[in-house]
Amino acid sequence: MTTPTPHAVGALLAEIASAPDAHALFAQTSTRLRRIAPFDAAVWVATDPVNGLTTAPVRVENLHEGGCGTYWESELFAEHVNLFRDLARAPIPVAGLRAVTGDRPSLSPLYRNFMCPRGFEDELRAVLRVDGQPWGQLSLFRERGRKPFRAMDIALINSLSAPMARRLRGFAQPSVPASAPRQGAPGMLLFDATGALVSINDEARQLLAEMPPGPSAVTAVGIELPLPVWILSTAGRARLTGESSRIRIRTTTGRWLICHASCLRDADGNATTTAMVIDAATPSEVASLVVAAYELTPRELEVTELIARGRSTADIAAELCLSAHTVRDHVKAVFDKVGVTSRGELVAKLFTEHYEPLASRVTLRVLDGEAS
């Protein structure tokens, strides 16, 4: 790699800032990035900012379906080197596998089980992070014969981390409601102690059919039903940690769903089954994403939440120990950021359900030579 010119980096940042949706963000960034920091395969992932778990969309480049389950499972069950969850907290959320292992990549189960058999010699991982929240992840792979990722590669990707995260965050902004809320019972899935799907209700099958397209895998035994990687990773996190795990997913119809996994235990306290419930997200569960998308400050969020409870300017001033003038300034700032002109419009936009149909298919698998 040659040192990228300021013009090339500036063009890349401009394209990131103007991307119309997450799929285009991943596709356009990948095309430009390859010209200045070559790579042979990639995985671009959006994540739930609360816990960093994979959600939609996902873009997979030059990796075929076979064996991808190894990649998706490595972070939860095998990998102990260069973990995304560690990068999410690191001062620089980008690292190359060869660099962090002292040029001993075989220390990584991902290298042994996934990369080496496919001819990859190095992986650069990045968390797309802004204001301390992870909105996406990136894996870039280089084949044998290419030089490992170097410090200039890491510096370049690090310079893209916050701009890409900020753009992903912006895509959580809603628009005018377009359909009615979902009615009916929640979806239920049960996984055994090995992670195999052993039971599923009809509602879950219907909700899975609404999921955005993307990488999926069939569990080894039990019910042979392809499950999106974000479902498997959420259930896997609950099974691995013994704690509840949840993500938010926007379906192809535009509605938000919550996928909530819990580890069940027997009388002796041993983990036995993992249960997942999929249901419509409540307004409060989506509001945190929407508020983040508009980049409200902590104080502006406090004011907005009190407005949603029907508090007057005087009430808000008393509760937050502010002057009424300061409260009015915060309200004006919130109105400007969200693009509304009244309190009622603000509450409707931030704290009601939103069902904007997705403008495009948001997950894609591409190979060289295919259209982006």
C-alpha positions in Angstrom: 0.0 0.0 0.0 1.2 3.5 -0.8 0.3 6.3 1.5 -3.2 7.5 0.5 -3.3 11.1 -0.8 -5.4 13.7 1.1 -7.6 13.9 -2.0 -8.3 10.1 -1.9 -9.2 10.2 1.8 -11.3 13.3 1.4 -13.3 11.7 -1.4 -13.8 8.6 0.7 -15.0 10.6 3.7 -17.3 12.7 1.4 -18.9 9.5 0.0 -19.4 8.1 3.6 -21.2 11.3 4.6 -23.5 11.3 1.6 -24.4 7.5 1.6 -28.2 7.2 1.2 -28.5 4.0 3.2 -26.4 1.4 5.1 -26.1 -0.9 2.1 -24.8 1.9 -0.1 -22.5 3.0 2.7 -20.8 -0.4 2.9 -20.7 -0.9 -0.9 -19.3 2.5 -1.8 -16.8 2.6 1.0 -15.5 -0.9 0.1 -15.0 0.1 -3.6 -13.0 3.2 -2.7 -11.1 1.6 0.1 -9.8 -1.2 -2.0 -8.1 1.3 -4.3 -6.0 2.7 -1.5 -5.8 -0.2 1.0 -6.2 -3.4 -1.1 -7.9 -6.4 0.4 -9.3 -9.7 -1.0 -12.5 -10.3 1.1 -14.5 -8.4 3.6 -17.4 -8.6 6.1 -19.2 -5.3 6.8 -21.7 -5.5 9.7 -24.1 -3.2 11.5 -24.3 -3.7 15.3 -26.7 -2.9 18.1 -25.0 0.0 19.9 -26.2 -1.2 23.3 -24.2 -4.5 23.2 -22.3 -4.7 20.0 -24.1 -7.8 18.7 -24.5 -8.3 15.0 -27.7 -6.9 13.5 -28.8 -6.0 9.9 -27.5 -5.1 7.4 -24.5 -7.4 6.7 -22.4 -7.2 3.5 -20.1 -10.2 2.8 -17.6 -9.9 0.0 -15.8 -12.8 -1.7 -16.7 -15.3 1.1 -19.0 -18.1 0.0 -21.7 -19.6 2.2 -19.8 -22.7 3.0 -17.8 -22.3 6.2 -19.0 -18.8 7.0 -20.6 -20.2 10.2 -17.0 -20.6 11.5 -16.4 -16.9 11.1 -19.7 -15.9 12.8 -19.2 -18.3 15.7 -15.6 -17.5 16.4 -16.1 -14.3 18.3 -18.5 -16.0 20.7 -17.2 -19.5 21.2 -13.6 -19.9 20.1 -11.7 -16.7 19.5 -9.6 -15.2 22.2 -7.4 -13.0 20.0 -8.3 -9.6 18.6 -11.9 -9.7 19.8 -14.4 -7.2 18.6 -15.7 -6.7 22.1 -12.2 -5.7 23.2 -11.7 -3.4 20.3 -14.9 -1.7 21.1 -13.3 -0.5 24.4 -9.8 0.1 23.0 -8.3 3.6 22.5 -7.9 2.7 18.8 -10.7 0.4 17.7 -8.7 -1.2 14.9 -6.1 -3.9 14.8 -4.4 -6.4 12.5 -4.2 -10.1 13.5 -0.5 -10.5 12.6 0.4 -7.4 14.4 -1.4 -8.3 17.7 0.0 -11.8 17.7 3.6 -10.9 17.0 3.4 -12.5 13.5 2.0 -15.7 15.0 -1.5 -15.8 13.6 -1.9 -19.5 14.4 -2.7 -18.4 18.0 -6.1 -17.5 16.6 -8.7 -20.2 16.2 -10.2 -18.1 13.4 -6.9 -18.2 11.5 -6.6 -22.0 12.0 -10.2 -22.9 11.2 -11.3 -20.3 8.8 -8.6 -18.1 7.3 -5.8 -20.6 6.6 -8.0 -23.2 4.7 -9.2 -20.3 2.5 -5.8 -18.9 1.7 -6.1 -15.8 4.0 -3.0 -14.7 5.8 -4.1 -11.6 7.7 -7.2 -10.0 9.0 -7.8 -6.4 10.0 -10.6 -5.8 12.4 -12.3 -2.6 13.2 -15.2 -1.4 15.3 -17.1 1.5 13.9 -17.6 3.6 17.0 -18.8 7.1 17.8 -19.4 8.7 21.2 -18.4 5.4 22.8 -21.1 3.3 21.0 -20.4 0.6 18.4 -22.6 1.0 15.4 -20.7 -1.5 13.1 -17.8 -3.9 12.6 -15.5 -4.6 9.8 -13.2 -7.5 8.8 -10.8 -7.1 5.9 -8.8 -10.1 4.7 -5.6 -10.4 2.7 -4.6 -13.5 0.8 -1.2 -15.2 0.8 1.4 -13.2 -1.1 0.1 -9.9 0.1 1.9 -7.9 2.8 0.2 -7.9 6.2 -1.8 -4.9 7.3 0.5 -2.2 8.5 0.3 0.9 10.7 -0.8 3.1 7.8 -3.7 0.7 7.1 -4.7 0.9 10.8 -4.5 4.7 10.8 -6.6 4.9 7.7 -9.4 2.6 8.9 -9.3 4.3 12.3 -9.9 7.7 10.6 -13.0 6.1 9.0 -14.4 4.5 12.2 -16.3 7.5 13.6 -17.6 8.9 10.3 -19.0 5.5 9.3 -20.5 5.0 12.8 -22.0 8.5 12.6 -23.6 7.7 9.3 -24.9 4.3 10.5 -26.4 6.1 13.5 -28.1 8.6 11.3 -30.0 5.8 9.4 -32.0 5.1 12.6 -33.9 8.3 12.0 -37.6 7.5 11.3 -40.0 9.1 8.9 -43.8 9.1 8.5 -45.5 5.9 9.7 -46.6 3.8 6.7 -48.4 0.8 8.2 -50.2 -0.5 11.2 -48.5 -2.1 14.2 -48.0 -5.9 14.2 -50.7 -7.9 16.0 -50.4 -11.4 17.3 -48.4 -13.6 19.7 -44.6 -13.3 19.9 -42.3 -15.7 18.1 -40.6 -18.3 20.2 -37.4 -20.4 19.5 -35.8 -22.9 21.8 -32.1 -24.0 21.5 -30.6 -26.9 23.3 -27.3 -26.8 25.3 -25.3 -27.2 22.0 -27.0 -24.4 20.3 -29.2 -26.5 18.0 -32.7 -25.2 17.3 -35.1 -27.8 18.7 -38.5 -26.0 18.8 -40.1 -23.0 17.0 -43.7 -21.7 16.8 -45.5 -20.5 13.7 -45.2 -16.9 14.7 -41.4 -17.1 14.8 -41.4 -18.6 11.3 -43.5 -15.7 10.1 -41.2 -13.1 11.7 -38.1 -14.8 10.4 -39.5 -14.5 6.9 -39.6 -10.7 7.5 -36.0 -10.5 8.4 -33.6 -8.7 6.0 -31.7 -11.0 3.8 -28.2 -11.9 4.9 -25.8 -14.7 5.9 -27.6 -17.6 7.6 -26.7 -21.0 9.0 -28.5 -24.2 9.8 -27.9 -25.6 13.3 -26.1 -29.0 13.4 -29.0 -31.0 14.7 -32.6 -30.4 15.5 -34.8 -28.4 13.2 -33.0 -27.7 9.9 -34.0 -24.1 9.4 -31.6 -21.4 8.1 -31.3 -18.7 10.8 -29.8 -15.2 10.3 -26.4 -14.7 11.9 -27.8 -12.0 14.2 -30.3 -14.6 15.6 -27.6 -17.2 16.2 -25.2 -14.7 17.7 -27.8 -13.3 20.1 -28.8 -16.8 21.3 -25.2 -17.8 21.4 -24.3 -14.8 23.6 -27.0 -15.8 26.1 -25.9 -19.4 26.1 -22.2 -18.5 26.5 -22.7 -15.9 29.3 -25.8 -17.3 31.0 -27.2 -13.8 30.9 -30.0 -12.3 28.8 -29.1 -10.9 25.4 -31.1 -8.8 23.0 -30.9 -6.9 19.7 -33.2 -4.7 17.7 -33.9 -5.5 14.0 -35.7 -3.5 11.4 -37.6 -5.9 9.1 -38.2 -5.6 5.4 -41.6 -4.1 6.1 -40.0 -1.3 8.1 -41.1 -2.4 11.6 -38.8 -2.8 14.5 -38.5 -6.1 16.3 -36.8 -7.1 19.6 -35.0 -10.4 19.7 -34.6 -11.4 23.4 -32.6 -14.5 24.4 -32.4 -16.0 27.9 -30.5 -19.0 29.2 -32.8 -21.4 31.1 -31.4 -23.6 33.9 -32.4 -26.9 35.6 -32.9 -27.5 39.3 -29.2 -27.8 39.8 -28.5 -24.5 38.1 -27.0 -26.0 35.0 -27.6 -24.3 31.7 -30.0 -26.4 29.6 -32.0 -24.5 27.1 -31.8 -21.0 25.5 -35.2 -19.4 24.8 -35.6 -16.6 22.3 -38.7 -14.3 22.1 -39.2 -12.2 18.9 -41.8 -9.5 19.2 -42.6 -5.9 18.1 -40.4 -3.4 19.8 -42.1 -0.9 22.1 -41.6 2.8 21.3 -39.2 3.2 24.3 -37.0 0.3 23.1 -36.6 2.1 19.7 -36.4 5.6 21.1 -32.8 5.3 22.3 -31.7 4.5 18.7 -33.7 7.3 17.3 -32.5 9.8 19.9 -28.9 8.8 19.1 -29.5 9.2 15.4 -30.4 12.9 15.9 -27.2 13.3 18.1 -29.0 14.8 21.1 -26.8 15.7 24.0 -27.5 14.1 27.4 -29.2 17.3 28.6 -31.3 17.6 25.4 -32.4 14.0 25.9 -33.4 14.7 29.5 -35.5 17.7 28.3 -37.0 15.6 25.5 -38.0 12.8 27.9 -39.7 15.3 30.2 -41.5 16.8 27.2 -42.7 13.3 26.3 -44.2 13.1 29.8 -46.2 16.2 29.3 -44.1 18.5 31.5 -44.3 22.3 31.0 -41.3 24.5 30.6 -41.6 25.6 34.2 -41.8 22.0 35.4 -38.7 21.0 33.4 -36.8 24.0 34.7 -37.6 23.1 38.3 -36.8 19.4 37.9 -33.5 20.0 36.1 -32.5 23.1 38.2 -32.3 25.2 35.1 -33.8 28.6 34.2 -36.8 28.6 31.9 -34.8 30.5 29.3 -32.2 27.7 29.3 -34.9 25.1 28.9 -36.4 27.0 26.0 -32.9 27.1 24.4 -32.6 23.3 24.8 -36.1 22.8 23.3 -35.2 24.9 20.3 -32.0 23.0 19.8 -33.9 19.7 19.9 -36.6 21.0 17.4 -33.8 22.0 15.0 -32.0 18.7 15.2 -35.1 16.6 14.8 -36.7 18.8 12.3 -40.0 19.6 14.1 -41.8 22.7 15.1 -44.0 21.6 18.1 -43.8 19.5 21.2 -46.6 17.2 19.9 -44.7 16.7 16.6 -41.5 15.9 18.6 -43.2 13.3 20.7 -44.9 11.7 17.7 -41.6 11.5 15.8 -39.4 10.1 18.7 -41.7 8.1 20.9 -44.2 6.4 18.6 -43.8 3.3 16.4 -42.3 3.9 13.0 -42.9 1.6 10.0 -41.0 3.2 7.1 -40.6 0.5 4.4 -36.9 -0.1 3.7 -35.8 1.6 0.5 -33.6 -1.3 -0.6 -32.4 -4.8 0.3 -30.0 -4.1 3.1 -27.9 -7.1 3.2 -25.9 -8.5 0.3 -23.3 -11.1 -0.5 -21.0 -10.1 -3.4 -18.2 -11.7 -5.3 -15.6 -9.9 -7.5 -17.1 -9.3 -10.9 -20.7 -9.0 -9.6 -22.5 -5.7 -9.3 -22.4 -3.8 -6.0 
